[in-house]
């Protein structure tokens, strides 16, 4: 029988969705703060000559320095992180300044001993100049609002998708039609949310200001929804094809074979971990051994095959979908008063049927 949803099944996505909504709201709230910092920095004038305070809010301080050495630390995913080790004029201790990881013009051109000029604002080195070249450090407030805005826009559609999933399980779950509503109601929303979140994050780097980013993200919404619908439709077509078992005809095994199969039912030969079925050597038997040499549990002659069908979401074990995906079928059988299900690959189903049936006549439908 189709499984009823667990009482907590709808609450989990709702809780996760609410957490992501709050996190997204928190990130949105930082955007105006980052923009204010950018405006303050870009409009700040140079501090008067002789000013030694590098923590001024309303002006920038330029300090001569020399390059002590360059540092590059590779990362496991490729690329790396870049630093300049600088010694300012009149200072005994050096400064380690994080630069652009992709290698900016200053980092690429300078060498140990070269003279540079660093620009301070609010106590942090915001840029480094070498001759006519200038490069912002990682501490620059310029475009600092883009990352939190992109992250907030990426999290929001995922959060809404989780809330939609919780609503679906709470108010629209019907085991009799679960496959249809799950595919169209949940899967489409999930794919569209992931695609839209990824696009929104990328849009944060190309839009001109917050309105431009929001417009770019909104423009990407219809294509993302269309792609989500298309992928869901493709998967649905594959499920329909997998459910068509009319071409599966029993075939007697030509010799001993060990096939991938799982037996479920209240019978002795349904054993956890027995994922193999030995056929063509007497009565079929389940086994955990891929070679079928030990721990054999024979399938009795009392087992009768009632029919073959595709997998059913919400009714068959979840592990079958993970193991066989779109290439599996389920054989509905009876052993006395017990219902027994046998899952196997579609290409192995004819041989399994041939081993289970007494003759090569068609089984009951």
C-alpha positions as CSV (number, residue, x, y, z in Angstrom):
1,X,0.0,0.0,0.0
2,X,1.2,3.6,-0.6
3,X,3.0,5.0,2.4
4,X,1.3,7.9,4.4
5,X,3.5,10.9,5.0
6,X,5.3,11.0,8.3
7,X,3.9,13.7,10.7
8,X,7.2,15.6,10.5
9,X,7.7,15.3,6.8
10,X,6.1,18.6,6.0
11,X,7.7,20.4,9.0
12,X,11.3,19.8,8.0
13,X,11.2,21.7,4.7
14,X,9.1,24.5,6.3
15,X,11.7,24.9,9.1
16,X,14.6,25.0,6.6
17,X,12.7,27.4,4.4
18,X,12.1,29.8,7.3
19,X,15.7,29.7,8.3
20,X,16.8,30.5,4.7
21,X,14.3,33.3,4.5
22,X,15.7,34.9,7.7
23,X,19.2,34.4,6.5
24,X,18.3,36.0,3.1
25,X,16.7,38.9,4.9
26,X,19.8,39.4,7.0
27,X,21.9,39.5,3.9
28,X,19.6,42.0,2.2
29,X,19.9,44.2,5.3
30,X,23.6,44.5,4.9
31,X,23.4,45.8,1.3
32,X,22.6,49.4,2.2
33,X,25.4,49.4,4.8
34,X,27.9,48.2,2.2
35,X,26.7,50.8,-0.3
36,X,27.1,53.5,2.2
37,X,30.6,52.4,2.8
38,X,31.3,52.4,-0.9
39,X,29.9,56.0,-1.3
40,X,32.0,57.2,1.7
41,X,35.2,55.7,0.3
42,X,34.7,56.9,-3.3
43,X,33.9,60.4,-2.2
44,X,36.6,60.7,0.4
45,X,39.3,63.3,-0.5
46,X,43.0,62.9,0.2
47,X,44.0,63.8,3.8
48,X,46.1,67.0,4.1
49,X,49.8,66.6,3.7
50,X,51.5,65.5,6.9
51,X,48.5,63.7,8.2
52,X,49.6,60.5,10.1
53,X,46.2,59.2,11.1
54,X,45.3,56.3,8.8
55,X,41.9,55.7,10.5
56,X,40.2,58.9,9.2
57,X,36.6,58.4,8.0
58,X,36.4,61.4,5.6
59,X,39.8,61.2,3.9
60,X,42.3,58.8,2.5
61,X,46.0,58.6,3.5
62,X,48.7,57.6,1.1
63,X,51.9,56.0,2.6
64,X,55.0,55.0,0.7
65,X,56.1,51.4,1.1
66,X,58.5,48.8,-0.4
67,X,57.7,45.2,-1.5
68,X,59.3,42.7,0.8
69,X,58.1,39.6,-1.1
70,X,55.0,38.1,-2.8
71,X,53.1,35.1,-1.5
72,X,50.9,32.8,-3.4
73,X,49.1,29.9,-1.7
74,X,47.5,27.3,-4.0
75,X,44.1,25.9,-3.2
76,X,42.8,22.4,-3.8
77,X,40.2,23.5,-6.3
78,X,42.8,25.4,-8.5
79,X,43.9,29.0,-8.5
80,X,45.1,30.3,-5.2
81,X,45.3,33.3,-2.8
82,X,47.8,36.2,-3.3
83,X,49.4,38.5,-0.7
84,X,51.9,41.3,-0.9
85,X,54.3,41.6,2.1
86,X,55.0,45.4,2.4
87,X,57.3,47.5,4.6
88,X,56.1,51.0,5.0
89,X,58.6,53.9,5.2
90,X,59.7,54.5,8.8
91,X,58.1,51.2,10.0
92,X,60.0,48.3,11.5
93,X,57.3,45.7,11.0
94,X,55.9,44.6,7.6
95,X,52.3,44.4,6.5
96,X,50.7,41.4,4.8
97,X,48.1,42.6,2.3
98,X,45.6,40.3,0.6
99,X,45.4,41.1,-3.1
100,X,43.1,39.9,-6.0
101,X,43.3,36.1,-6.2
102,X,43.3,36.1,-10.0
103,X,46.4,38.3,-10.2
104,X,45.9,42.0,-10.6
105,X,48.2,44.4,-12.5
106,X,50.2,45.5,-9.4
107,X,50.7,42.0,-8.0
108,X,51.8,40.7,-11.4
109,X,54.2,43.6,-12.1
110,X,56.0,44.2,-8.8
111,X,59.1,42.4,-7.5
112,X,60.8,42.4,-4.1
113,X,62.4,45.7,-3.5
114,X,60.0,47.7,-5.7
115,X,58.5,50.9,-4.4
116,X,54.8,51.2,-4.1
117,X,52.2,53.5,-2.4
118,X,49.4,52.2,-0.3
119,X,46.1,54.0,0.4
120,X,44.6,53.8,3.8
121,X,41.0,54.4,4.7
122,X,39.5,53.7,8.2
123,X,42.7,51.9,9.2
124,X,42.8,49.4,6.3
125,X,44.9,49.3,3.2
126,X,42.3,49.7,0.4
127,X,44.5,49.9,-2.7
128,X,48.1,49.6,-3.8
129,X,49.7,51.8,-6.5
130,X,52.9,51.0,-8.5
131,X,53.8,53.8,-10.9
132,X,50.8,54.2,-13.2
133,X,49.2,50.9,-12.1
134,X,46.6,50.7,-9.3
135,X,45.0,47.6,-7.8
136,X,42.3,47.4,-5.1
137,X,43.0,45.0,-2.2
138,X,40.4,42.5,-0.9
139,X,39.6,45.1,1.8
140,X,38.2,47.6,-0.7
141,X,34.6,48.6,0.0
142,X,33.9,49.1,-3.8
143,X,31.3,46.6,-4.9
144,X,31.2,45.0,-1.5
145,X,27.4,45.0,-1.6
146,X,27.4,42.6,-4.6
147,X,28.3,39.4,-2.7
148,X,25.6,39.7,0.1
149,X,23.0,40.7,-2.5
150,X,23.9,37.8,-4.7
151,X,23.8,35.3,-1.8
152,X,20.4,36.7,-0.6
153,X,18.9,36.4,-4.1
154,X,20.3,32.9,-4.4
155,X,18.9,31.7,-1.1
156,X,15.4,33.3,-1.5
157,X,14.1,31.0,-4.3
158,X,15.4,27.9,-2.6
159,X,13.7,29.1,0.7
160,X,10.4,29.6,-1.2
161,X,10.8,26.2,-2.8
162,X,11.2,24.5,0.6
163,X,8.1,26.3,1.9
164,X,6.2,25.2,-1.1
165,X,7.4,21.6,-0.5
166,X,6.2,21.7,3.1
167,X,2.8,23.1,2.0
168,X,2.6,20.4,-0.6
169,X,3.2,17.6,1.9
170,X,0.8,19.2,4.4
171,X,-2.1,19.9,2.1
172,X,-1.7,18.2,-1.2
173,X,-0.2,14.8,-0.4
174,X,-2.3,12.0,-1.8
175,X,-0.6,8.6,-2.1
176,X,-3.0,7.6,-4.9
177,X,-1.6,10.3,-7.2
178,X,1.7,11.1,-5.5
179,X,3.8,10.4,-8.6
180,X,1.9,13.0,-10.7
181,X,1.8,15.7,-8.1
182,X,5.3,15.1,-6.9
183,X,6.8,15.4,-10.4
184,X,4.9,18.5,-11.4
185,X,4.3,20.2,-8.0
186,X,7.7,19.7,-6.3
187,X,10.3,18.7,-8.9
188,X,9.6,21.6,-11.2
189,X,9.7,24.0,-8.3
190,X,13.0,22.5,-7.0
191,X,14.8,22.7,-10.4
192,X,13.5,26.2,-11.1
193,X,14.6,27.4,-7.7
194,X,18.1,26.0,-8.0
195,X,18.5,27.4,-11.5
196,X,17.1,30.8,-10.5
197,X,19.3,30.9,-7.4
198,X,22.4,30.2,-9.4
199,X,21.5,32.8,-12.1
200,X,20.6,35.4,-9.4
201,X,24.0,35.0,-7.8
202,X,25.8,35.5,-11.2
203,X,23.5,38.5,-11.9
204,X,24.9,40.2,-8.8
205,X,28.2,40.6,-10.6
206,X,26.9,42.0,-13.9
207,X,24.1,44.4,-12.9
208,X,24.7,48.1,-12.7
209,X,23.6,48.9,-9.1
210,X,20.9,47.1,-7.1
211,X,18.1,47.9,-9.6
212,X,20.2,46.5,-12.4
213,X,20.9,43.3,-10.5
214,X,17.3,42.8,-9.5
215,X,16.2,43.4,-13.1
216,X,18.8,40.9,-14.4
217,X,17.6,38.3,-11.8
218,X,13.9,38.9,-12.8
219,X,14.7,38.5,-16.5
220,X,16.2,35.1,-15.7
221,X,13.1,33.8,-13.9
222,X,11.0,32.7,-16.9
223,X,13.9,30.8,-18.6
224,X,14.7,29.1,-15.3
225,X,11.1,28.1,-14.8
226,X,11.0,26.8,-18.4
227,X,14.1,24.8,-18.0
228,X,12.8,23.3,-14.7
229,X,9.6,22.4,-16.5
230,X,11.5,20.9,-19.4
231,X,13.8,18.7,-17.2
232,X,10.7,17.6,-15.2
233,X,8.9,16.7,-18.4
234,X,12.0,14.8,-19.6
235,X,12.2,12.8,-16.4
236,X,8.4,12.2,-16.6
237,X,8.8,10.8,-20.1
238,X,11.5,8.4,-18.8
239,X,9.3,7.3,-16.0
240,X,6.4,6.6,-18.4
241,X,8.8,4.5,-20.5
242,X,10.1,2.7,-17.5
243,X,6.5,1.9,-16.5
244,X,5.8,0.2,-19.9
245,X,6.6,-3.4,-19.2
246,X,4.7,-4.9,-22.2
247,X,8.0,-5.9,-23.9
248,X,9.2,-8.0,-21.0
249,X,8.8,-11.7,-22.0
250,X,9.9,-14.7,-19.8
251,X,13.1,-16.4,-21.0
252,X,14.7,-19.5,-19.5
253,X,18.2,-18.8,-18.2
254,X,20.8,-20.6,-20.5
255,X,23.1,-21.3,-17.5
256,X,23.9,-20.3,-14.0
257,X,23.8,-16.5,-13.6
258,X,23.9,-14.1,-10.6
259,X,21.7,-11.1,-11.2
260,X,21.1,-7.9,-9.2
261,X,17.7,-8.2,-7.5
262,X,16.0,-7.4,-4.2
263,X,13.2,-9.3,-2.6
264,X,10.7,-7.6,-0.2
265,X,8.0,-9.4,1.7
266,X,7.3,-11.2,5.0
267,X,9.0,-14.4,3.7
268,X,12.2,-16.2,4.8
269,X,14.1,-15.5,1.6
270,X,13.6,-11.7,1.9
271,X,16.7,-10.8,3.8
272,X,18.3,-7.4,4.3
273,X,21.6,-7.2,2.4
274,X,20.6,-9.9,-0.1
275,X,20.9,-7.9,-3.3
276,X,21.6,-10.8,-5.7
277,X,19.5,-13.5,-7.2
278,X,21.1,-16.8,-8.4
279,X,19.2,-18.4,-11.3
280,X,19.8,-21.2,-13.8
281,X,21.1,-23.6,-11.1
282,X,18.0,-25.2,-9.6
283,X,15.5,-23.1,-7.8
284,X,16.3,-19.3,-7.7
285,X,17.9,-18.2,-4.5
286,X,18.8,-14.8,-2.9
287,X,22.3,-14.1,-1.7
288,X,24.4,-11.2,-0.5
289,X,27.4,-12.6,-2.5
290,X,27.9,-11.2,-6.1
291,X,29.3,-14.7,-7.0
292,X,26.3,-16.5,-5.4
293,X,28.4,-18.9,-3.4
294,X,27.2,-18.5,0.2
295,X,24.2,-17.5,2.4
296,X,21.7,-18.7,-0.2
297,X,18.0,-18.5,0.6
298,X,16.0,-20.6,-1.9
299,X,12.8,-19.2,-3.4
300,X,10.2,-21.9,-3.0
301,X,7.8,-23.2,-5.7
302,X,4.9,-21.7,-3.9
303,X,5.9,-18.3,-5.2
304,X,3.7,-17.2,-8.1
305,X,4.3,-14.2,-10.3
306,X,1.2,-11.9,-10.7
307,X,2.6,-9.2,-13.0
308,X,5.4,-6.8,-13.8
309,X,5.3,-3.1,-13.4
310,X,7.5,0.0,-13.0
311,X,8.5,1.4,-9.7
312,X,5.9,3.5,-7.7
313,X,7.0,6.5,-5.8
314,X,5.7,6.4,-2.2
315,X,4.9,2.7,-2.4
316,X,8.1,0.9,-3.2
317,X,11.3,1.1,-1.1
318,X,13.3,4.3,-1.6
319,X,16.5,2.3,-2.0
320,X,15.1,0.8,-5.2
321,X,15.0,4.2,-6.9
322,X,18.6,4.9,-5.8
323,X,19.9,1.5,-7.0
324,X,18.0,0.9,-10.2
325,X,16.9,4.5,-11.2
326,X,15.0,4.3,-14.5
327,X,16.2,0.9,-15.5
328,X,14.4,-1.2,-12.8
329,X,11.1,-3.0,-12.7
330,X,9.1,-4.6,-9.9
331,X,7.5,-8.1,-10.1
332,X,4.4,-8.5,-8.0
333,X,4.2,-12.1,-6.6
334,X,2.3,-14.1,-4.1
335,X,3.6,-16.7,-1.7
336,X,0.6,-18.2,0.0
337,X,-1.1,-15.2,1.7
338,X,2.0,-13.0,1.6
339,X,2.6,-10.4,-1.0
340,X,6.2,-10.5,-2.4
341,X,7.9,-7.8,-4.5
342,X,11.0,-8.5,-6.5
343,X,13.0,-5.6,-8.0
344,X,15.6,-6.1,-10.8
345,X,17.0,-4.4,-13.8
346,X,14.8,-4.3,-16.9
347,X,17.3,-6.1,-19.0
348,X,17.5,-9.0,-16.4
349,X,13.7,-9.2,-15.9
350,X,13.0,-11.7,-18.7
351,X,15.6,-14.2,-17.2
352,X,14.3,-13.7,-13.7
353,X,10.7,-14.3,-14.9
354,X,11.9,-17.4,-16.8
355,X,13.5,-18.8,-13.7
356,X,10.4,-18.1,-11.5
357,X,7.8,-19.4,-13.8
358,X,7.2,-23.1,-14.3
359,X,6.6,-22.7,-18.1
360,X,7.2,-20.1,-20.8
361,X,3.6,-19.2,-21.0
362,X,2.5,-15.7,-20.2
363,X,2.1,-14.8,-16.6
364,X,-1.2,-13.4,-15.2
365,X,-1.7,-9.7,-15.8
